[in-house]
Amino acid sequence: MLKSQEKIAEALKKFVPDEAIPYLIELMFSHHVNFKVTKPRATKHGDFRPKHNGKPHRITVNGDLNPYAFLITTIHEFAHLITYEHFGRHVKSHGREWQNEFRKLLIPIIERKILPHNVEAALNRSLHNLKASTCTDVGLYRALKEYDHFDDNLVLLEQLEKDEKFRLGKRIFKRGELRRTRFLCEEIPTKREFLVSGLAEVERYDG
């Protein structure tokens, strides 16, 4: 392994299982990409930006993800990169072409038995109907959440009672009825309604 690869491998130990590092190193050095770990972002776990104005492709992944979520998110973004290299901008972001690449990149991880049994099982179910993100695949998202470092001050939205108030970020909401996998929640005081995942981590609000 080259010194540059060794340096990256050492950095990755903070974020992914050791067994996955050679595979990620192979992906990173097979493609001209700027890979960066970022601060937490509320709206996304990872991001891919294609090369532009002489700058290489860029992949960013939130540094607060647990090791298995970080690994799957990284592979998700590499699937975007490879799809872009093959098809450019002429296909849907999470269409059939991306799904095929994501599936191909996931299979080696599953075969190497790197993931916990519940995450592997959820991924195997997902391979037949891949979602745009782990957040929209409730089974996979729930499996990955088991490995988060959970804040004692937070609860999952699905644990609250109907009409109970909660804080999400800096905004206050009231929990409403369940709509499939999301709850219809009313923002206070604007009365605007939003659909929020039942697995969102929220803080009870007594005000």
MDTraj code that builds the backbone (N, CA, C; nanometers):
import mdtraj as md
import numpy as np

residues = "MET LEU LYS SER GLN GLU LYS ILE ALA GLU ALA LEU LYS LYS PHE VAL PRO ASP GLU ALA ILE PRO TYR LEU ILE GLU LEU MET PHE SER HIS HIS VAL ASN PHE LYS VAL THR LYS PRO ARG ALA THR LYS HIS GLY ASP PHE ARG PRO LYS HIS ASN GLY LYS PRO HIS ARG ILE THR VAL ASN GLY ASP LEU ASN PRO TYR ALA PHE LEU ILE THR THR ILE HIS GLU PHE ALA HIS LEU ILE THR TYR GLU HIS PHE GLY ARG HIS VAL LYS SER HIS GLY ARG GLU TRP GLN ASN GLU PHE ARG LYS LEU LEU ILE PRO ILE ILE GLU ARG LYS ILE LEU PRO HIS ASN VAL GLU ALA ALA LEU ASN ARG SER LEU HIS ASN LEU LYS ALA SER THR CYS THR ASP VAL GLY LEU TYR ARG ALA LEU LYS GLU TYR ASP HIS PHE ASP ASP ASN LEU VAL LEU LEU GLU GLN LEU GLU LYS ASP GLU LYS PHE ARG LEU GLY LYS ARG ILE PHE LYS ARG GLY GLU LEU ARG ARG THR ARG PHE LEU CYS GLU GLU ILE PRO THR LYS ARG GLU PHE LEU VAL SER GLY LEU ALA GLU VAL GLU ARG TYR ASP GLY".split()
xyz = np.array([
    [0.0847, -0.1200, 0.0000],
    [0.0000, 0.0000, 0.0000],
    [0.0879, 0.1247, 0.0000],
    [0.0575, 0.2203, -0.0871],
    [0.1326, 0.3447, -0.0949],
    [0.1157, 0.4258, 0.0333],
    [0.2129, 0.5164, 0.0586],
    [0.2071, 0.5977, 0.1801],
    [0.0789, 0.6819, 0.1836],
    [0.0379, 0.7345, 0.0676],
    [-0.0848, 0.8145, 0.0635],
    [-0.2049, 0.7283, 0.0995],
    [-0.2052, 0.6035, 0.0538],
    [-0.3135, 0.5123, 0.0871],
    [-0.3112, 0.4764, 0.2350],
    [-0.1915, 0.4573, 0.2885],
    [-0.1785, 0.4252, 0.4307],
    [-0.2319, 0.5394, 0.5171],
    [-0.2068, 0.6621, 0.4750],
    [-0.2536, 0.7785, 0.5498],
    [-0.4061, 0.7848, 0.5503],
    [-0.4656, 0.7599, 0.4350],
    [-0.6116, 0.7613, 0.4259],
    [-0.6707, 0.6457, 0.5052],
    [-0.6074, 0.5300, 0.4958],
    [-0.6554, 0.4132, 0.5694],
    [-0.6556, 0.4403, 0.7194],
    [-0.5521, 0.5052, 0.7683],
    [-0.5449, 0.5371, 0.9111],
    [-0.6565, 0.6335, 0.9505],
    [-0.6860, 0.7308, 0.8644],
    [-0.7936, 0.8270, 0.8925],
    [-0.9296, 0.7593, 0.8917],
    [-0.9485, 0.6626, 0.8022],
    [-1.0776, 0.5952, 0.7904],
    [-1.1101, 0.5087, 0.9117],
    [-1.0098, 0.4706, 0.9885],
    [-1.0338, 0.3850, 1.1050],
    [-1.1289, 0.4496, 1.2055],
    [-1.1381, 0.5818, 1.2018],
    [-1.2278, 0.6529, 1.2934],
    [-1.3734, 0.6412, 1.2503],
    [-1.3966, 0.5993, 1.1245],
    [-1.5305, 0.6125, 1.0688],
    [-1.5944, 0.4833, 1.0205],
    [-1.5164, 0.3845, 0.9814],
    [-1.5743, 0.2616, 0.9255],
    [-1.5078, 0.1391, 0.9878],
    [-1.5713, 0.0217, 0.9779],
    [-1.5086, -0.1008, 1.0260],
    [-1.3761, -0.1257, 0.9532],
    [-1.2761, -0.1756, 1.0236],
    [-1.1444, -0.1990, 0.9639],
    [-1.1521, -0.2866, 0.8391],
    [-1.2423, -0.3850, 0.8408],
    [-1.2509, -0.4796, 0.7293],
    [-1.2940, -0.4125, 0.5990],
    [-1.3588, -0.2947, 0.6102],
    [-1.4088, -0.2258, 0.4905],
    [-1.3059, -0.1308, 0.4306],
    [-1.1996, -0.1016, 0.5037],
    [-1.1051, 0.0010, 0.4596],
    [-1.0380, -0.0330, 0.3266],
    [-0.9863, -0.1547, 0.3053],
    [-0.9241, -0.1837, 0.1745],
    [-1.0194, -0.1626, 0.0564],
    [-1.1446, -0.1968, 0.0765],
    [-1.2434, -0.1798, -0.0307],
    [-1.2644, -0.0318, -0.0618],
    [-1.2748, 0.0519, 0.0419],
    [-1.2943, 0.1953, 0.0188],
    [-1.1693, 0.2582, -0.0418],
    [-1.0515, 0.2135, 0.0014],
    [-0.9276, 0.2640, -0.0577],
    [-0.9243, 0.2325, -0.2070],
    [-0.9645, 0.1120, -0.2419],
    [-0.9690, 0.0721, -0.3830],
    [-1.0625, 0.1626, -0.4622],
    [-1.1801, 0.1937, -0.4059],
    [-1.2745, 0.2828, -0.4742],
    [-1.2159, 0.4227, -0.4912],
    [-1.1556, 0.4738, -0.3854],
    [-1.1034, 0.6100, -0.3892],
    [-0.9914, 0.6261, -0.4912],
    [-0.9053, 0.5244, -0.5034],
    [-0.7912, 0.5361, -0.5935],
    [-0.8222, 0.4858, -0.7341],
    [-0.9411, 0.4310, -0.7526],
    [-0.9843, 0.3914, -0.8867],
    [-1.0522, 0.5072, -0.9585],
    [-1.0873, 0.6106, -0.8835],
    [-1.1581, 0.7258, -0.9391],
    [-1.0909, 0.8533, -0.8890],
    [-1.0861, 0.9528, -0.9746],
    [-1.0268, 1.0815, -0.9373],
    [-1.1303, 1.1584, -0.8561],
    [-1.1204, 1.1516, -0.7232],
    [-1.2238, 1.2080, -0.6375],
    [-1.1617, 1.2740, -0.5156],
    [-1.2204, 1.3851, -0.4761],
    [-1.1842, 1.4517, -0.3508],
    [-1.2845, 1.4052, -0.2460],
    [-1.2398, 1.3242, -0.1512],
    [-1.3284, 1.2679, -0.0487],
    [-1.3077, 1.3451, 0.0813],
    [-1.4193, 1.3913, 0.1388],
    [-1.4083, 1.4749, 0.2589],
    [-1.5136, 1.4357, 0.3618],
    [-1.4726, 1.4289, 0.4883],
    [-1.5653, 1.4079, 0.5994],
    [-1.6075, 1.5451, 0.6500],
    [-1.7388, 1.5669, 0.6632],
    [-1.7901, 1.6997, 0.6989],
    [-1.8599, 1.6996, 0.8349],
    [-1.8921, 1.8187, 0.8787],
    [-1.9743, 1.8345, 0.9983],
    [-2.1154, 1.7824, 0.9698],
    [-2.1910, 1.7483, 1.0756],
    [-2.3278, 1.6972, 1.0542],
    [-2.4130, 1.7948, 0.9746],
    [-2.4950, 1.7395, 0.8848],
    [-2.5907, 1.8183, 0.8076],
    [-2.7286, 1.7589, 0.8297],
    [-2.8243, 1.8441, 0.8619],
    [-2.9575, 1.7954, 0.8982],
    [-3.0319, 1.7364, 0.7788],
    [-3.0022, 1.7854, 0.6582],
    [-3.0829, 1.7475, 0.5425],
    [-3.0259, 1.6305, 0.4630],
    [-2.9017, 1.5908, 0.4899],
    [-2.8428, 1.4805, 0.4142],
    [-2.7260, 1.4196, 0.4898],
    [-2.7002, 1.2917, 0.4609],
    [-2.5879, 1.2197, 0.5216],
    [-2.4631, 1.2283, 0.4347],
    [-2.4821, 1.2382, 0.3039],
    [-2.3691, 1.2451, 0.2125],
    [-2.4073, 1.3215, 0.0876],
    [-2.3045, 1.3479, 0.0036],
    [-2.3302, 1.4279, -0.1157],
    [-2.2244, 1.3968, -0.2212],
    [-2.2658, 1.3987, -0.3470],
    [-2.1721, 1.3845, -0.4592],
    [-2.1838, 1.5057, -0.5499],
    [-2.0691, 1.5620, -0.5861],
    [-2.0642, 1.6718, -0.6825],
    [-1.9702, 1.6319, -0.7956],
    [-2.0170, 1.6346, -0.9214],
    [-1.9305, 1.5953, -1.0327],
    [-1.8181, 1.6964, -1.0565],
    [-1.7174, 1.6524, -1.1280],
    [-1.6024, 1.7383, -1.1583],
    [-1.6499, 1.8643, -1.2316],
    [-1.5795, 1.9741, -1.2043],
    [-1.6240, 2.1032, -1.2579],
    [-1.5057, 2.1997, -1.2607],
    [-1.4894, 2.2692, -1.3723],
    [-1.3842, 2.3705, -1.3868],
    [-1.2459, 2.3187, -1.3475],
    [-1.2138, 2.1978, -1.3906],
    [-1.0827, 2.1415, -1.3619],
    [-1.0694, 2.0773, -1.2253],
    [-1.1732, 2.0899, -1.1421],
    [-1.1693, 2.0277, -1.0103],
    [-1.2265, 1.8868, -1.0198],
    [-1.1732, 1.7929, -0.9411],
    [-1.2195, 1.6538, -0.9512],
    [-1.3581, 1.6344, -0.8909],
    [-1.4130, 1.5140, -0.9101],
    [-1.5356, 1.4785, -0.8400],
    [-1.5158, 1.5003, -0.6899],
    [-1.6267, 1.5303, -0.6211],
    [-1.6184, 1.5475, -0.4754],
    [-1.7274, 1.4659, -0.4082],
    [-1.6881, 1.3922, -0.3055],
    [-1.7823, 1.3202, -0.2203],
    [-1.7632, 1.3681, -0.0778],
    [-1.8735, 1.4031, -0.0122],
    [-1.8686, 1.4400, 0.1288],
    [-1.9627, 1.3490, 0.2077],
    [-1.9207, 1.3125, 0.3294],
    [-2.0005, 1.2267, 0.4162],
    [-1.9960, 1.2847, 0.5572],
    [-2.1108, 1.2861, 0.6246],
    [-2.1185, 1.3407, 0.7600],
    [-2.0330, 1.2597, 0.8571],
    [-1.9542, 1.3284, 0.9363],
    [-1.8627, 1.2617, 1.0275],
    [-1.9272, 1.2080, 1.1535],
    [-2.0551, 1.2379, 1.1770],
    [-2.1205, 1.1918, 1.2996],
    [-2.1941, 1.0593, 1.2798],
    [-2.1875, 1.0000, 1.1611],
    [-2.2581, 0.8748, 1.1357],
    [-2.1883, 0.7583, 1.2054],
    [-2.2670, 0.6595, 1.2470],
    [-2.2044, 0.5402, 1.3037],
    [-2.1300, 0.4662, 1.1916],
    [-2.0377, 0.3739, 1.2252],
    [-1.9510, 0.3136, 1.1228],
    [-2.0248, 0.2479, 1.0080],
    [-2.1380, 0.1838, 1.0348],
    [-2.2099, 0.1128, 0.9292],
    [-2.2871, 0.2113, 0.8420],
    [-2.3444, 0.3142, 0.9017],
    [-2.4137, 0.4174, 0.8236],
    [-2.3138, 0.4950, 0.7391],
    [-2.1956, 0.5227, 0.7939],
    [-2.0914, 0.5933, 0.7188],
    [-2.0496, 0.5105, 0.5983],
    [-2.0305, 0.3816, 0.6178],
    [-1.9891, 0.2926, 0.5099],
    [-2.0939, 0.2876, 0.3987],
    [-2.2186, 0.2667, 0.4344],
    [-2.3238, 0.2557, 0.3336],
    [-2.3462, 0.3884, 0.2612],
    [-2.3375, 0.5001, 0.3357],
    [-2.3512, 0.6313, 0.2728],
    [-2.2376, 0.6561, 0.1740],
    [-2.1153, 0.6186, 0.2118],
    [-2.0013, 0.6356, 0.1217],
    [-2.0218, 0.5571, -0.0075],
    [-2.0675, 0.4334, 0.0047],
    [-2.0927, 0.3514, -0.1137],
    [-2.2054, 0.4109, -0.1977],
    [-2.3081, 0.4631, -0.1307],
    [-2.4182, 0.5318, -0.1992],
    [-2.3642, 0.6430, -0.2891],
    [-2.2730, 0.7237, -0.2343],
    [-2.2204, 0.8371, -0.3110],
    [-2.1262, 0.7921, -0.4224],
    [-2.0495, 0.6854, -0.3991],
    [-1.9655, 0.6331, -0.5069],
    [-2.0502, 0.5786, -0.6207],
    [-2.1674, 0.5252, -0.5880],
    [-2.2590, 0.4797, -0.6932],
    [-2.3028, 0.5978, -0.7794],
    [-2.3237, 0.7146, -0.7172],
    [-2.3553, 0.8353, -0.7952],
    [-2.2378, 0.8718, -0.8864],
    [-2.1166, 0.8664, -0.8318],
    [-1.9983, 0.9015, -0.9099],
    [-1.9851, 0.8108, -1.0323],
    [-1.9948, 0.6801, -1.0117],
    [-1.9782, 0.5850, -1.1218],
    [-2.0909, 0.6002, -1.2236],
    [-2.2129, 0.6226, -1.1747],
    [-2.3253, 0.6454, -1.2662],
    [-2.3003, 0.7685, -1.3521],
    [-2.2481, 0.8733, -1.2905],
    [-2.2180, 0.9964, -1.3651],
    [-2.1107, 0.9696, -1.4704],
    [-2.0068, 0.8936, -1.4327],
    [-1.8998, 0.8642, -1.5286],
    [-1.9518, 0.7847, -1.6484],
    [-2.0497, 0.6992, -1.6257],
    [-2.1029, 0.6159, -1.7336],
    [-2.2087, 0.6873, -1.8174],
    [-2.2920, 0.7701, -1.7512],
    [-2.4094, 0.8247, -1.8195],
    [-2.4185, 0.9772, -1.8174],
    [-2.3299, 1.0443, -1.7443],
    [-2.3398, 1.1888, -1.7329],
    [-2.4665, 1.2295, -1.6591],
    [-2.5261, 1.3394, -1.7031],
    [-2.6469, 1.3914, -1.6377],
    [-2.7748, 1.3442, -1.7064],
    [-2.7651, 1.2449, -1.7906],
    [-2.8783, 1.2073, -1.8748],
    [-2.9663, 1.0983, -1.8147],
    [-2.9478, 1.0682, -1.6864],
    [-3.0318, 0.9680, -1.6203],
    [-3.0834, 1.0261, -1.4888],
    [-3.1875, 0.9656, -1.4342],
    [-3.2435, 1.0106, -1.3072],
    [-3.1439, 0.9876, -1.1940],
    [-3.1478, 1.0761, -1.0953],
    [-3.0520, 1.0715, -0.9857],
    [-3.0490, 0.9359, -0.9162],
    [-3.1670, 0.8799, -0.8880],
    [-3.1753, 0.7498, -0.8217],
    [-3.2526, 0.6498, -0.9083],
    [-3.2292, 0.6613, -1.0372],
    [-3.2980, 0.5737, -1.1307],
    [-3.2331, 0.4365, -1.1416],
    [-3.2749, 0.3637, -1.2432],
    [-3.2301, 0.2252, -1.2604],
    [-3.0780, 0.2146, -1.2705],
    [-3.0144, 0.3110, -1.3385],
    [-2.8695, 0.3054, -1.3571],
    [-2.7962, 0.3182, -1.2235],
    [-2.8401, 0.4151, -1.1416],
    [-2.7786, 0.4296, -1.0088],
    [-2.8055, 0.3068, -0.9224],
    [-2.9271, 0.2557, -0.9260],
    [-2.9614, 0.1377, -0.8469],
    [-2.8715, 0.0198, -0.8818],
    [-2.8444, 0.0014, -1.0099],
    [-2.7569, -0.1080, -1.0519],
    [-2.6153, -0.0907, -0.9981],
    [-2.5629, 0.0313, -1.0042],
    [-2.4275, 0.0562, -0.9534],
    [-2.4214, 0.0404, -0.8017],
    [-2.5222, 0.0914, -0.7320],
    [-2.5269, 0.0797, -0.5864],
    [-2.5306, -0.0672, -0.5459],
    [-2.6126, -0.1441, -0.6167],
    [-2.6247, -0.2870, -0.5885],
    [-2.4894, -0.3580, -0.6080],
    [-2.4221, -0.3267, -0.7180],
    [-2.2931, -0.3907, -0.7465],
    [-2.1879, -0.3543, -0.6413],
    [-2.1904, -0.2304, -0.5934],
    [-2.0930, -0.1875, -0.4931],
    [-2.1231, -0.2470, -0.3551],
    [-2.2503, -0.2733, -0.3269],
    [-2.2883, -0.3290, -0.1968],
    [-2.2559, -0.4777, -0.1841],
    [-2.2647, -0.5502, -0.2936],
    [-2.2499, -0.6957, -0.2881],
    [-2.1175, -0.7400, -0.2243],
    [-2.0019, -0.6789, -0.2597],
    [-1.8775, -0.7209, -0.1941],
    [-1.8784, -0.6995, -0.0426],
    [-1.9437, -0.5932, 0.0038],
    [-1.9530, -0.5669, 0.1475],
    [-2.0351, -0.6759, 0.2153],
    [-2.1450, -0.7135, 0.1529],
    [-2.2298, -0.8186, 0.2093],
    [-2.1561, -0.9528, 0.2084],
    [-2.0870, -0.9825, 0.0986],
    [-2.0172, -1.1104, 0.0879],
    [-1.9027, -1.1230, 0.1879],
    [-1.8417, -1.0117, 0.2257],
    [-1.7295, -1.0143, 0.3200],
    [-1.7753, -1.0183, 0.4658],
    [-1.9064, -1.0184, 0.4878],
    [-1.9633, -1.0294, 0.6228],
    [-1.9091, -0.9196, 0.7159],
    [-1.9047, -0.7981, 0.6639],
    [-1.8557, -0.6846, 0.7412],
    [-1.9643, -0.6258, 0.8305],
    [-2.0891, -0.6406, 0.7897],
    [-2.2005, -0.5741, 0.8567],
    [-2.2633, -0.6632, 0.9629],
    [-2.3240, -0.6021, 1.0661],
    [-2.4018, -0.6798, 1.1632],
    [-2.5163, -0.7521, 1.0936],
    [-2.5630, -0.8594, 1.1544],
    [-2.6647, -0.9427, 1.0910],
    [-2.7899, -0.8644, 1.0555],
    [-2.8376, -0.7765, 1.1463],
    [-2.9628, -0.7057, 1.1184],
    [-2.9474, -0.6051, 1.0039],
    [-2.8302, -0.5410, 0.9944],
    [-2.8060, -0.4468, 0.8851],
    [-2.7920, -0.5221, 0.7537],
    [-2.7205, -0.6331, 0.7564],
    [-2.7050, -0.7148, 0.6359],
    [-2.8403, -0.7651, 0.5860],
    [-2.9238, -0.8096, 0.6793],
    [-3.0564, -0.8590, 0.6408],
    [-3.1399, -0.7474, 0.5788],
    [-3.1347, -0.6276, 0.6378],
    [-3.2097, -0.5145, 0.5833],
    [-3.1595, -0.4766, 0.4444],
    [-3.0274, -0.4821, 0.4253],
    [-2.9711, -0.4508, 0.2944],
    [-3.0115, -0.5544, 0.1907],
    [-3.0080, -0.6802, 0.2298],
    [-3.0480, -0.7861, 0.1368],
    [-3.1918, -0.7665, 0.0901],
    [-3.2801, -0.7237, 0.1829],
    [-3.4186, -0.6951, 0.1431],
    [-3.4242, -0.5744, 0.0499],
    [-3.3368, -0.4766, 0.0745],
    [-3.3375, -0.3536, -0.0039],
    [-3.2853, -0.3731, -0.1453],
    [-3.1986, -0.4716, -0.1651],
    [-3.1359, -0.4899, -0.2962],
    [-3.2376, -0.5105, -0.4078],
    [-3.3571, -0.5557, -0.3718],
    [-3.4606, -0.5800, -0.4725],
    [-3.5451, -0.4567, -0.5004],
    [-3.5318, -0.3546, -0.4121],
    [-3.6117, -0.2330, -0.4305],
    [-3.5394, -0.1181, -0.3615],
    [-3.4264, -0.0776, -0.4185],
    [-3.3409, 0.0215, -0.3543],
    [-3.4084, 0.1574, -0.3462],
    [-3.3934, 0.2227, -0.2310],
    [-3.4504, 0.3554, -0.2094],
    [-3.3452, 0.4613, -0.2378],
    [-3.3921, 0.5869, -0.2450],
    [-3.3004, 0.6963, -0.2712],
    [-3.2047, 0.7198, -0.1550],
    [-3.2423, 0.6842, -0.0361],
    [-3.1551, 0.7024, 0.0794],
    [-3.1932, 0.6054, 0.1884],
    [-3.1036, 0.5912, 0.2870],
    [-3.1343, 0.5047, 0.4008],
    [-3.2511, 0.5589, 0.4800],
    [-3.2759, 0.6898, 0.4728],
    [-3.3854, 0.7488, 0.5497],
    [-3.5217, 0.7095, 0.4937],
    [-3.5299, 0.6804, 0.3633],
    [-3.6578, 0.6425, 0.3056],
    [-3.6790, 0.4917, 0.3104],
    [-3.5740, 0.4165, 0.3375],
    [-3.5850, 0.2725, 0.3586],
    [-3.5944, 0.2508, 0.5092],
    [-3.7170, 0.2428, 0.5596],
    [-3.7394, 0.2423, 0.7038],
    [-3.6707, 0.1238, 0.7710],
    [-3.6761, 0.0060, 0.7077],
    [-3.6139, -0.1113, 0.7681],
    [-3.4649, -0.0958, 0.7833],
    [-3.3979, -0.0459, 0.6795],
    [-3.2537, -0.0249, 0.6857],
    [-3.2193, 0.0866, 0.7826],
    [-3.2960, 0.1946, 0.7794],
    [-3.2707, 0.3075, 0.8689],
    [-3.2841, 0.2649, 1.0143],
    [-3.3859, 0.1849, 1.0434],
    [-3.4069, 0.1388, 1.1806],
    [-3.2916, 0.0473, 1.2260],
    [-3.2453, -0.0384, 1.1354],
    [-3.1341, -0.1270, 1.1687],
    [-3.0071, -0.0473, 1.1970],
    [-2.9804, 0.0530, 1.1156],
    [-2.8604, 0.1342, 1.1349],
    [-2.8676, 0.2182, 1.2615],
    [-2.9880, 0.2649, 1.2974],
    [-3.0043, 0.3493, 1.4155],
    [-2.9629, 0.2773, 1.5429],
    [-2.9682, 0.1454, 1.5434],
    [-2.9312, 0.0694, 1.6633],
    [-2.7853, 0.0897, 1.7013],
    [-2.7052, 0.1396, 1.6090],
    [-2.5617, 0.1552, 1.6346],
    [-2.5218, 0.3012, 1.6551],
    [-2.6217, 0.3877, 1.6655],
    [-2.5957, 0.5284, 1.6966],
    [-2.5665, 0.5462, 1.8449],
    [-2.4907, 0.6508, 1.8761],
    [-2.4753, 0.6939, 2.0153],
    [-2.5924, 0.7863, 2.0460],
    [-2.6893, 0.7350, 2.1208],
    [-2.8161, 0.8055, 2.1386],
    [-2.8079, 0.9051, 2.2535],
    [-2.8536, 1.0271, 2.2290],
    [-2.8587, 1.1327, 2.3298],
    [-2.9748, 1.1037, 2.4245],
    [-2.9461, 1.0997, 2.5556],
    [-3.0498, 1.0680, 2.6548],
    [-3.1622, 1.1706, 2.6574],
    [-3.1368, 1.2904, 2.6052],
    [-3.2395, 1.3947, 2.6058],
    [-3.3355, 1.3823, 2.4872],
    [-3.3057, 1.2902, 2.3965],
    [-3.3860, 1.2772, 2.2763],
    [-3.4673, 1.1483, 2.2770],
    [-3.5778, 1.1516, 2.2053],
    [-3.6605, 1.0321, 2.1846],
    [-3.6929, 1.0243, 2.0360],
    [-3.7399, 0.9096, 1.9935],
    [-3.7874, 0.8987, 1.8559],
    [-3.9280, 0.9558, 1.8463],
    [-3.9578, 1.0222, 1.7376],
    [-4.0901, 1.0835, 1.7208],
    [-4.2013, 0.9814, 1.7387],
    [-4.1803, 0.8592, 1.6924],
    [-4.2836, 0.7561, 1.7025],
    [-4.3151, 0.7188, 1.8470],
    [-4.2287, 0.7580, 1.9417],
    [-4.2516, 0.7281, 2.0826],
    [-4.3416, 0.8311, 2.1507],
    [-4.3673, 0.9427, 2.0838],
    [-4.4522, 1.0462, 2.1422],
    [-4.5996, 1.0134, 2.1216],
    [-4.6823, 1.0727, 2.2066],
    [-4.8276, 1.0590, 2.1935],
    [-4.8799, 1.1605, 2.0926],
    [-4.9974, 1.1318, 2.0375],
    [-5.0621, 1.2270, 1.9471],
    [-5.0852, 1.3583, 2.0191],
    [-5.0603, 1.4695, 1.9534],
    [-5.0741, 1.6070, 2.0026],
    [-4.9639, 1.6459, 2.1007],
    [-4.8677, 1.5563, 2.1262],
    [-4.7568, 1.5928, 2.2141],
    [-4.6614, 1.6849, 2.1375],
    [-4.6077, 1.7862, 2.2084],
    [-4.5195, 1.8843, 2.1457],
    [-4.3746, 1.8374, 2.1523],
    [-4.2959, 1.8785, 2.0507],
    [-4.1548, 1.8414, 2.0491],
    [-4.0733, 1.9476, 1.9758],
    [-3.9449, 1.9456, 2.0044],
    [-3.8521, 2.0373, 1.9388],
    [-3.7668, 1.9575, 1.8391],
    [-3.7583, 2.0068, 1.7181],
    [-3.6736, 1.9488, 1.6152],
    [-3.5854, 2.0609, 1.5619],
    [-3.4566, 2.0556, 1.5962],
    [-3.3704, 2.1695, 1.5666],
    [-3.4119, 2.2866, 1.6534],
    [-3.4419, 2.4001, 1.5914],
    [-3.4847, 2.5189, 1.6654],
    [-3.6351, 2.5415, 1.6552],
    [-3.7066, 2.4467, 1.5959],
    [-3.8495, 2.4649, 1.5699],
    [-3.9322, 2.3734, 1.6586],
    [-4.0526, 2.4203, 1.6918],
    [-4.1433, 2.3472, 1.7791],
    [-4.2601, 2.2938, 1.6962],
    [-4.2961, 2.1681, 1.7212],
    [-4.4039, 2.1040, 1.6466],
    [-4.4989, 2.0315, 1.7419],
    [-4.6144, 1.9939, 1.6882],
    [-4.7096, 1.9078, 1.7575],
    [-4.7301, 1.7840, 1.6718],
    [-4.7148, 1.6657, 1.7342],
    [-4.7260, 1.5411, 1.6581],
    [-4.8694, 1.5119, 1.6206],
    [-4.8894, 1.4766, 1.4945],
    [-5.0231, 1.4439, 1.4463],
    [-5.0369, 1.2972, 1.4117],
    [-5.1207, 1.2682, 1.3136],
    [-5.1512, 1.1306, 1.2756],
    [-5.0394, 1.0709, 1.1903],
    [-5.0288, 0.9386, 1.1955],
    [-4.9317, 0.8665, 1.1142],
    [-4.9824, 0.8561, 0.9706],
    [-4.8971, 0.8917, 0.8757],
    [-4.9268, 0.8769, 0.7328],
    [-4.8229, 0.7817, 0.6743],
    [-4.8547, 0.6536, 0.6702],
    [-4.7637, 0.5490, 0.6257],
    [-4.6417, 0.5434, 0.7188],
    [-4.5268, 0.5988, 0.6786],
    [-4.4068, 0.5917, 0.7634],
    [-4.3735, 0.7255, 0.8276],
    [-4.4530, 0.8278, 0.8011],
    [-4.4253, 0.9612, 0.8542],
    [-4.5460, 1.0163, 0.9288],
    [-4.5163, 1.1058, 1.0220],
    [-4.6224, 1.1693, 1.0992],
    [-4.6481, 1.3093, 1.0445],
    [-4.7758, 1.3436, 1.0336],
    [-4.8144, 1.4786, 0.9950],
    [-4.8020, 1.5665, 1.1193],
    [-4.7087, 1.6606, 1.1158],
    [-4.6809, 1.7431, 1.2338],
    [-4.7068, 1.8902, 1.2024],
    [-4.7623, 1.9600, 1.3005],
    [-4.7956, 2.1019, 1.2841],
    [-4.6900, 2.1869, 1.3534],
    [-4.6303, 2.2783, 1.2790],
    [-4.5318, 2.3682, 1.3380],
    [-4.6027, 2.4750, 1.4206],
    [-4.5466, 2.5043, 1.5362],
    [-4.6024, 2.6067, 1.6249],
    [-4.5078, 2.7275, 1.6201],
    [-4.5538, 2.8501, 1.5975],
    [-4.6942, 2.8927, 1.5897],
    [-4.7466, 2.9107, 1.4468],
    [-4.6699, 2.8723, 1.3438],
    [-4.7099, 2.9038, 1.2065],
    [-4.8278, 2.8198, 1.1578],
    [-4.8518, 2.7042, 1.2251],
    [-4.9565, 2.6087, 1.1876],
    [-4.9302, 2.5429, 1.0521],
    [-4.8098, 2.5560, 0.9999],
    [-4.7737, 2.4859, 0.8770],
    [-4.7551, 2.3379, 0.9087],
    [-4.7906, 2.2522, 0.8140],
    [-4.7837, 2.1078, 0.8376],
    [-4.6669, 2.0453, 0.7598],
    [-4.6005, 1.9512, 0.8242],
    [-4.4867, 1.8830, 0.7655],
    [-4.4971, 1.7339, 0.7942],
    [-4.4477, 1.6533, 0.7031],
    [-4.4372, 1.5100, 0.7265],
    [-4.2976, 1.4806, 0.7806],
    [-4.2930, 1.4173, 0.8968],
    [-4.1656, 1.3912, 0.9647],
    [-4.1543, 1.2412, 0.9918],
    [-4.0382, 1.1854, 0.9651],
    [-4.0158, 1.0432, 0.9879],
    [-4.0383, 1.0072, 1.1338],
    [-4.1014, 0.8934, 1.1556],
    [-4.1211, 0.8451, 1.2920],
    [-3.9921, 0.8125, 1.3618],
    [-3.8820, 0.7978, 1.2862],
    [-3.7522, 0.7671, 1.3442],
    [-3.6667, 0.8913, 1.3667],
    [-3.7248, 1.0090, 1.3458],
    [-3.6525, 1.1332, 1.3735],
    [-3.6279, 1.1473, 1.5234],
    [-3.5090, 1.1898, 1.5593],
    [-3.4751, 1.2119, 1.7000],
    [-3.5206, 1.3532, 1.7391],
    [-3.6075, 1.3617, 1.8378],
    [-3.6665, 1.4893, 1.8779],
    [-3.6543, 1.5064, 2.0291],
    [-3.6779, 1.6275, 2.0741],
    [-3.6757, 1.6595, 2.2171],
    [-3.8167, 1.6979, 2.2628],
    [-3.8639, 1.6331, 2.3677],
    [-3.9953, 1.6695, 2.4203],
    [-3.9969, 1.8164, 2.4618],
    [-4.1113, 1.8812, 2.4396],
    [-4.1242, 2.0241, 2.4694],
    [-4.2454, 2.0444, 2.5575],
    [-4.2228, 2.1068, 2.6724],
    [-4.3307, 2.1264, 2.7704],
    [-4.3822, 2.2683, 2.7747],
    [-4.3325, 2.3536, 2.6861],
    [-4.3726, 2.4946, 2.6895],
    [-4.5139, 2.5178, 2.6403],
])
top = md.Topology()
chain = top.add_chain()
for i, resn in enumerate(residues, 1):
    res = top.add_residue(resn, chain, resSeq=i)
    for name in ("N", "CA", "C"):
        top.add_atom(name, md.element.get_by_symbol(name[0]), res)
traj = md.Trajectory(xyz[None], top)
